[in-house]
Amino acid sequence: MRKFRFLTTPHPDRFVTLDRNLTASQVKGKGLDLVRKAAAAGNPDALLFAARHDGA
């Protein structure tokens, strides 16, 4: 399992654990889904990411 830091502001709960068997496109999809959920919840970092990446 790999852990990746989620978004830009340091916070202990912003780590995502990924299965090594996932393909690159599955990892990207999982990450974008997390960003969308965070943006919908009003997270300023996620909103900024979405704005910079054409709505993610």
C-alpha positions in Angstrom: 0.0 0.0 0.0 1.2 3.5 -0.8 0.2 6.6 1.0 -0.1 10.0 -0.8 -0.6 13.4 0.7 -4.0 14.8 -0.3 -4.2 18.5 -1.3 -1.8 21.2 -0.3 -2.5 22.3 3.3 -0.7 20.1 5.9 -3.2 18.1 7.9 -2.8 14.6 9.5 -6.1 13.3 8.0 -5.2 14.1 4.4 -3.5 10.9 3.4 -5.0 8.4 0.9 -4.0 4.7 1.0 -4.0 3.1 -2.4 -3.8 -0.6 -3.4 -0.7 -1.4 -5.5 -2.9 -3.4 -7.9 -4.7 -0.3 -9.2 -3.8 0.9 -12.6 -2.6 4.5 -13.2 -6.0 5.5 -14.5 -7.8 4.0 -11.5 -5.4 5.9 -9.2 -6.1 9.1 -11.1 -9.9 8.4 -11.0 -9.8 7.8 -7.2 -7.9 11.0 -6.6 -10.2 13.1 -8.8 -13.2 11.6 -7.0 -11.7 12.6 -3.6 -11.0 16.1 -4.9 -14.6 16.4 -6.2 -16.0 15.3 -2.8 -13.8 17.8 -1.0 -14.7 20.6 -3.3 -18.4 19.8 -2.9 -17.9 20.1 0.9 -16.3 23.5 0.4 -12.7 22.7 0.9 -10.7 25.8 -0.3 -7.7 23.7 -1.6 -10.0 21.4 -3.5 -11.9 24.3 -5.0 -8.6 25.9 -6.1 -7.4 22.6 -7.6 -10.7 22.2 -9.5 -10.5 25.7 -10.8 -6.9 25.2 -12.0 -7.7 21.9 -13.7 -10.9 22.8 -15.6 -13.3 21.5 -13.0 -11.4 18.3 -12.3 
